[in-house]
Amino acid sequence: MYIEMMYPVFIMMVIFIVGIFVFATTLQRYHSAGEKTDIRNYNDYG
């Protein structure tokens, strides 16, 4: 019963963490696009 109860919570935690990671990555890329920081360097290292 514990595993069945914790399974949806685990999925929600994974989706929450992935959502924060994607949001931070897109926000950083959008922020760096407006400044003098070159996006080509980000693509080369990434």
N, C-alpha and C positions, 0 to 999 in steps of 0.2 A: 504493500500500500504506500509506503514511503516513496518508493521509486516512481510510482504513478503520480504522486502528488508533486514531486520535485521536478518531473520531466518538463511540464509546461513552464515552470519558473526558470529552469535552465535555458530553455529555448528563448524565453523573453529576455534573459540576461545577455545571451549571445547576440540577439537582434539589437538590443540596446547598445551594446559595446560596438558592434559593427556600424550602427547608425551614427554614433558619436565619432567614430574613426573616419567615416566617409564625410561627415559634416565638417570635421576639422580639416581634412585634406582639401576639400573643395573650397572652404573658406580661406585657407592659406594660399591656395593657387589663385583665387580671385583677388586676394589682397596683394599678392606679389605681382599680379598682372598690371595693377594700377601704378606701381612704383617703378623705380629704375631697375629693379631686379629682373634679370633676364630669365625668361621661362625656358630658353634653350638649355641653360645649365641644369635646370630641374629635370628636363627630359633626358639629358645625357647621363646624369647620375641615377635617375630612376629607372 
